Amino acid sequence: QVQLVESGGGLVQAGGSLRLSCVASGRTFRMNPMGWFRQAPGKEREFVAAISWSGPSTRYADSVKGRFTISRDNAKNTVYLQMNSLKPDDTAVYYCAGEESTRFYPSPLQSDYDYWGQGTQVTVSS
């Protein structure tokens, strides 16, 4: 059974930082793109960041470029999201996702991801 488990969420003041982690079990994702998505209250789930299996190819939503960094450690089957300069608008449940495909360029589309975590809450106070 494949599981993605996120951790690292919490309450932080605006301007602060958090580092989210997502550990995969049940299969390895070292050959597959991984991504982060988020869903704010009353809004649709949206793309945040994604990374190719080898790491050099990444993509970000415009709203987080320059503030968030996605990375991965394939030996640990783990993907990270470093979030700096957090804003109240970043408040959301953050989800980790993994693809079955081995595409080189990671996708921003939710429909391309086959596995999802349960999410971790990030709350940014003003």
N, C-alpha and C positions, 0 to 999 in steps of 0.2 A: 504494500500500500504506500503510495507516494504521499508524503506530507511536506508542506512548507510551513515553517513556524517562524513568525516574526517576533522580534523583541526590540526593546530600546525606546519605545514611545514613552510619553509622559507629559508633564506640565512644565512649560518653560516660558520665561518672559521674552517679549519682543527683543530681537537683537541677539538672542542666545543661540545655542547650538545643541543638536542631538545627533546621535549616530544610531541608525536602525540596522539591525542584522536580520538575515533570513537564512535559516539552516534547512537544507533539504535532506530528506531521508527516504528510503525506499527505492531510490534510483539516483544515479549521478547525472548532474546537469553540466558536466565539464565540457560537453560538445554542443551545448544549447544556449541560445540567448535567454537572458533573464531580465525582468523588468520590475519597476515599482509603479503603482497606481495609487490614487487616493480618492476618497469620497467625503466631501464636506456635507454637513447636515442640509437636507433639502435639495441637494445637487446630484447630478449624474457623476458616476465614477469617471475619473480622467487620468490620462497618461501623465507620468512624472519624469521617469528616466528609464533607459534600457541600456544593456551592455551585451556585446557579442560574446561568444564562448571563449575567445582568446583574450578579450579585454581591450584591445586597442580601439575598437569601434564603439562609440557611445553616442547617445542622443538624448536630448533634454527638451522638456516643455519650455516654451519661451518664459513662462512665469518663474522658473527656477534656475535658469541659466546663470552661471556665475556665482550662485549661492549653494547649490547642491552638487554633490559628486557621487557618482555610482562607481563601485569597484567590486571585485570578486576575488575569492581565494578558492580555486578549484580543488586544491588538496583538502580543503575543509568543507567543500560543497556548500559554500556560503557566499551570499551577496550582501553588500553593504550600501547604505545610503547616508552619506555625511551631509547634514543639513546645517548650514550656517546662516547668520543674519536672518533668523526666522521672523516671520510677520504673522499677525493675527489671521490673515487670509490663508496661511498654511495649515490652519487647524482642520483636521480631517482624520479619518481612519485610513491608514496606509497599508496597502496590500502588496505582497510580493507575488510574482508570477513567473512561470517557466514555460518555455516552448518545447514541443516535440521536435520541431524542425532544427536543422543545423545551418540556417541561413547566416550569412556573414554579417549583414547589416541588421541590427536589432529593430524590431517593429514597434511602432507606437500604438498599434491597434489591439484592443482587448480581445478581439475575436481570434487573433493569432496565438494567444496563450492558452495552454491546455491545463495547466495546474495553477491553483491559487491557494494562498494562505488564508488564515482567518482574519488577519488584520491586526494592527496595533494602533491605539489612539495617540494622536499627537495634538496637544492643545497649547496654543501660543496666546499668552495674555498680553494685553496692551499696557 
